[in-house]
């Protein structure tokens, strides 16, 4: 019997057993937790038993998770469709030894780039700049934007702003409140050809020229295309490149993180890198049954591929992690949103889940209704710091903690019909109306969740969190036998958009377009 088949049989055997039944064993809370440093991961509020966990771990071993992990860290070309190594981990390898790619140690180049970034960041922080605008999209925007917001208590540099959407409203609303003479613009595009980024970059350059700024000194680029950055007018000393073994959604650790380094300073940025390095070390050395990225991945596999829960809610009870669900949405769905296995054959099972979420407690007043009483089970992943950054507002944090823990408890235990009847009766309802009112107050419960706790959201911890989820996505991809480090699914829409642009501009007819697209274009022409 395959591990997949055994897991399906174990799932059927769960029957009417509930998570609350499992937690009746006082030892469960300790048995179904794991730690990495001061980080604490609780997965006891799931329907995973010891037998299920052992089968999941056997699945991880038999799909060669450990060998593939070691190959990644060793610089093997595990991005097979693009024939590239996958070495974002090298960007935070501050204390490790050489990292070889095709017989060449890449670490001297990594350390030199980091030194150049530090020098430039200090120059910007010590200068007359009041604001920094990062222009990018996808990984060139989501990572630094999320991290800058997350580490707001550590900001002691210029204000940072992020522009990604080609919708003119994004760049217009950002620039109109800034002083062109004291603003640095960072253009983040590896190829320096990304149409959304370059359109916004040209608009920012025109704005700066029109308002007394100097693009020749006030623009920097995060790109490997020095010929194109030179043609754009950016000084070579303000261009920071990175290798093709760093994917966009994994790139916040290097030059793409320049805006973060400017905001919090090189010392705090180094702490951010060391947090990720710490999680790398844990991932490489911890036994699988104590390995946080592996356990988080196995919980995800159980819920998505075995229990058929198609979505996953990421719920940070930390306002400053409000962009984390967006970031993880790209990380997971662009990495594992594939339909074929490594050899190009159709995947025999569902692959990546739909990832979404929002910061608590705001989400409680938006979509938690569906999570608690909707007809679909949505596994939830809570994140929470033991303490906040505002000691004078400690009562706020205590209320936040109470809400987070209460939500996972409510999802697990629910409310029975008898309990709901008593509530309705206490409110004065009787007869048929009591029964109707009671049914509206029933919570089925038995809805799974995990909780990740950490002492405080500081640069080191944020590095740990991001690296944890990066490795989680990698493990899931290995188990599902898919390639997590390409993203061909984004190409077709880009190609068609390029072809449609002259049609939208009116320089080419709609002939040859499908009837729906032609009708939509005609509407735009009439009303645009």
CORSULJO-V651338 format. One record per pair of residues at least 4 apart in sequence whose ideal C-beta (glycine too) atoms are under 8 Angstrom apart, sorted by the first residue. I is the first residue (numbers start at 1). J is the second residue. Records with the same first field share a line. If there is no record, write none. Layout:
I->J, J
This chain:
1->5, 6, 9
2->6
3->7, 55, 56, 58, 59, 62
4->8, 59, 305, 349
5->9
6->10, 55
7->11, 52, 55, 56, 59, 302, 306
8->12, 306
9->13
10->14, 49, 51, 52, 55
11->52, 306, 307
14->47
17->21, 22, 47
18->22, 47, 445, 446
19->23, 45, 46, 47, 412, 445, 446, 448
20->24, 412, 413, 445, 446
22->28, 44, 47, 49
23->28, 29, 44, 45, 412
27->31
28->32, 44
29->33, 42, 44
31->44, 50
32->42, 43, 44, 46, 48, 53
33->40, 41, 42, 43, 44
34->41, 289, 290, 291, 292, 295
35->39, 40, 41, 290, 292
36->41, 278, 279, 282, 286, 292, 464, 468
37->278, 282, 464
38->454, 455
39->292, 452, 453, 454, 461, 464, 468
40->452, 453, 454
41->292, 295, 296, 450, 451, 452, 453
42->450, 451, 452, 453
43->48, 295, 296, 299, 450
45->408, 411, 412, 448, 449, 450, 451
46->299, 302, 303, 379, 448, 449, 450
47->52, 307, 446, 448
48->52, 53, 56, 299, 302
49->53
50->54
51->55
52->56, 302
53->57, 289, 298
54->58
55->59
56->60, 298, 301, 302
57->61, 288, 289, 294, 298
58->62
59->63, 298, 301, 479
60->65, 288, 294, 297, 298, 475, 479
61->65, 66, 288
63->478, 479, 481
64->68, 478
65->69, 288, 294, 475, 478, 479
66->70, 288
67->71
68->72, 78, 474, 478
69->73, 283, 284, 471, 474, 475, 478
70->74, 284
71->76, 78
72->76, 78, 86, 87, 89, 474
73->89, 99, 280, 284
74->100
75->85, 87, 90, 99, 100, 101, 102, 106, 245
76->85
77->83, 84, 85
78->85, 86, 483, 485
79->83, 84, 85, 86, 245, 247, 483, 485, 486
80->342, 483
81->483, 486, 488
82->244, 485, 486
84->244, 245, 485
85->101, 245
86->245, 247, 250, 485
87->91, 99, 101, 106, 243, 245, 246
88->92, 245, 246, 247, 250, 251, 253, 254, 470
89->93, 276, 280
90->99, 106, 107, 110, 245
91->110, 114, 242, 246, 251, 253, 254, 273
92->253, 273, 274, 276, 277, 280, 463, 467
93->99, 107, 110, 277, 280
94->270, 273, 274, 277
95->274, 277
96->107, 277
97->107
98->105, 107
99->105, 106, 107, 110
100->104, 105, 106
101->106, 245
106->110, 243, 245
107->111
108->112
109->113, 243
110->114, 254
111->115
112->116
113->117, 240, 241, 242, 254, 255
114->118, 254
115->119
116->120, 240
117->121, 240, 255, 258, 261, 266
118->122, 261, 266
119->123
120->124, 220, 237, 238, 240, 258
121->125, 157, 258, 261, 262, 265, 266, 269
122->126, 266
123->127
124->129, 132, 157, 158, 184, 262
125->129, 156, 157, 158, 262, 265
128->182
129->158, 182, 183, 184
130->158, 159, 178, 179, 182, 183
131->158, 159, 160, 161, 178, 179, 182, 183, 184
132->157, 158, 159, 160, 161, 183, 184, 185, 186, 259, 262, 263
133->160, 161, 162, 163, 174, 175, 178, 183, 184, 185, 186, 204
134->140, 141, 144, 145, 160, 161, 162, 163, 186, 188, 258, 259
135->163, 164, 171, 185, 186, 187, 188, 197, 200, 201, 204
136->140, 141, 144, 162, 164, 187, 188, 189, 194, 197, 222, 256
137->141, 164, 165, 194, 196, 197
138->142, 164, 248, 249, 330, 334
139->143, 247, 248, 249, 250, 251, 252, 256, 330
140->144, 164, 188, 189, 190, 194, 197, 222, 248, 251, 256
141->145, 162, 163, 164, 188
142->146, 164, 249, 323, 326, 327, 330
143->147, 249, 251, 252, 256, 257, 327, 466
144->148, 160, 162, 188, 252, 256, 257, 258, 259, 260
145->149, 162, 164, 323
146->150, 321, 323, 324, 326, 327
147->151, 252, 257, 260, 272, 462, 466
148->152, 155, 160, 162, 259, 260, 263
149->320, 322, 323
150->318, 320, 321, 323, 324, 457, 462
151->155, 260, 263, 264, 268, 272, 320, 457, 458, 459, 462
152->320
153->320, 389
154->263, 264, 265, 268, 458, 459
155->159, 160, 263, 264
156->264, 265
157->262, 263, 264, 265
158->184, 262, 263
160->259, 260, 262, 263
161->174, 178
162->259
163->170, 171, 174, 200, 204
164->170, 196, 197, 200
165->169, 170, 196
166->170, 195, 196, 199, 200
168->172, 203
169->173
170->174, 200
171->175, 200, 203, 204
172->176
173->177
174->178
175->180, 204, 207
178->182, 183
179->183, 211
180->207, 208, 210, 211, 212, 213
181->211, 212, 213
183->208, 213, 218
184->218, 219, 220, 262
185->201, 204, 205, 208, 215, 218, 219, 220
186->219, 220, 221, 222, 258, 259
187->192, 197, 198, 201, 219, 220, 221, 222, 223, 229, 232, 234
188->197, 221, 222, 223, 255, 256
189->193, 194, 197, 198, 201, 221, 222, 223
190->222, 223, 224, 225, 242, 248
191->223, 224, 225, 228
192->198, 221, 223, 225, 228, 229, 232
193->198, 225, 228
194->198
195->199, 494, 497, 498
196->200
197->201
198->202
199->203
200->204
201->205, 219, 232
202->206
203->207
204->208
205->209, 215, 219, 232, 233
206->210
207->211
208->213, 214, 215, 218, 219
209->213, 215
213->218
214->218
215->219, 233, 234
216->233, 234, 235
217->235
219->232, 233, 234, 238
220->234, 238, 239, 240, 258
221->229, 232, 234, 238, 239, 240
222->239, 240, 241, 242, 255, 256, 258
223->228, 229, 239, 240, 241
224->241, 242, 243, 244
225->229
226->230, 236, 239, 241
227->231
228->232
229->234, 236, 239
230->234, 236
234->238, 239
235->239
240->254, 255, 258
241->255
242->246, 251, 254, 255, 256
246->250, 251, 254
247->251, 485
248->256
249->330, 331, 334, 335
250->331, 470
251->255, 256, 257
252->256, 257, 260, 466
253->257, 273, 276
257->261, 269, 272
258->262
259->263
260->264, 269, 272
261->265, 266, 269
264->268, 269, 272, 459
265->269
266->270
267->271
268->272, 459
269->273, 459
270->274
271->275, 458, 459, 460, 463
272->276, 459, 460, 462, 463
273->277, 463
274->278, 460, 463
275->279, 459, 460, 461, 462, 463, 464, 465, 467
276->280, 463, 464, 466, 467
277->281, 463, 467
278->282, 460, 463, 464
279->283, 292, 293, 463, 464, 467, 468, 471
280->284, 467, 471
281->285
282->286, 291, 292, 293
283->291, 292, 293, 294, 467, 471
286->290, 291, 292
287->291
288->294
289->295
290->295
291->295
292->296, 468
293->297, 468, 471, 472, 474, 475
294->298, 475
295->299
296->300, 450, 468, 469, 472
297->301, 471, 472, 473, 475, 476, 479
298->302, 475
299->303, 379, 450
300->304, 312, 353, 379, 472, 476
301->305, 306, 476, 479, 480
302->306, 307
303->307, 309, 312, 353, 379, 448
304->308, 309, 310, 312, 350, 352, 353
305->349, 350, 480
307->377
308->350
309->353, 376, 377, 378, 379, 448
310->350, 353, 354, 376
311->353, 354, 355, 356, 376, 378, 379
312->332, 353, 354, 355, 356, 378, 379, 381
313->325, 356, 357, 367, 371, 378, 379, 380, 381
314->324, 325, 328, 355, 356, 357, 381, 383
315->325, 357, 358, 359, 360, 363, 380, 381, 382, 383, 404, 407
316->321, 322, 324, 325, 357, 359, 360, 382, 383, 384
317->359, 360, 361, 382, 383, 384, 400, 401, 403, 404
318->359, 383, 384, 385, 457
319->359
320->457
321->359, 383, 457
322->358, 359
323->327
324->328, 357, 383, 465
325->329, 355, 356, 357, 358
326->330
327->331, 466
328->332, 355, 357, 469
329->333, 355, 356
330->334
331->335, 469, 470, 473
332->336, 337, 352, 353, 355, 469, 473
333->337, 352, 354, 355
334->487, 489, 490
335->352, 473, 474, 477, 484, 485, 487
336->351, 352, 473, 476, 477, 480, 482, 484
337->351, 352, 489
338->347, 351, 352, 482, 483, 484, 489
339->346, 347, 351
340->344, 345, 346, 347, 482
341->345, 346, 347, 348, 480, 481, 482
342->481, 482, 483
347->351, 480, 481, 482
349->480
351->480, 482
352->476
357->363, 381
358->362, 363, 366, 367
359->363
360->364, 382, 400, 403, 404, 407
361->365, 400, 403
362->366
363->367, 368
364->368, 403, 407
367->371
368->372, 407
369->373, 374
370->374, 376, 378
371->378, 380, 411, 447
372->410, 411, 443, 447
373->442, 443, 444
374->378
377->447, 448
378->447
379->447, 448, 449, 450
380->407, 408, 411, 447, 448, 449, 450
381->449, 450, 451, 452
382->404, 407, 408, 449, 450, 451, 452
383->451, 452, 454, 465
384->400, 401, 404, 405, 451, 452, 453, 454
385->453, 454, 455, 456, 457, 461
386->401, 453, 454, 455, 456
387->397, 455, 456
388->393, 394, 396, 397, 400, 456
389->456, 457
390->394, 396, 397
393->397
394->398
395->399
396->400
397->401
398->402
399->403
400->404
401->405
402->406
403->407
404->408, 451
405->409, 451
406->410
407->411, 449
408->412, 449, 451
409->413
410->414, 443, 445
411->445, 447, 448, 449
412->445, 446, 447, 448, 449
413->445
414->442, 443, 444, 445, 446, 447
415->419, 420, 441, 442, 443, 445
416->420, 442
417->421, 438, 439, 442
418->422
419->423
420->424, 438, 439, 440, 441, 442
421->425, 434, 435, 438
422->426
423->427, 438, 441
424->429, 434, 435, 437, 438, 441
425->429, 430, 434
427->437
429->433, 434, 437, 438
430->434
431->435
432->436
433->437
434->438
435->439
436->440
437->441
438->442
452->465, 468
454->461, 464, 465
455->461
456->461
457->461, 462
458->462
459->463
460->464
461->465
462->466
463->467
464->468
465->469
466->470
467->471
468->472
469->473
470->474
471->475
472->476
473->477, 484
474->478, 484
475->479
476->480, 484
477->482, 483, 484
478->484
490->494
491->495
492->496
493->497
494->498
495->499
496->500
497->501
499->503
500->504, 513, 517, 521
501->505
502->507, 508
503->507, 508, 509, 510, 513, 521
504->521, 524
506->525
510->517, 518, 521, 522
513->517, 518, 521
514->518
515->519
516->520
517->521
518->522
519->523
520->524
521->525
522->526
523->527
524->528
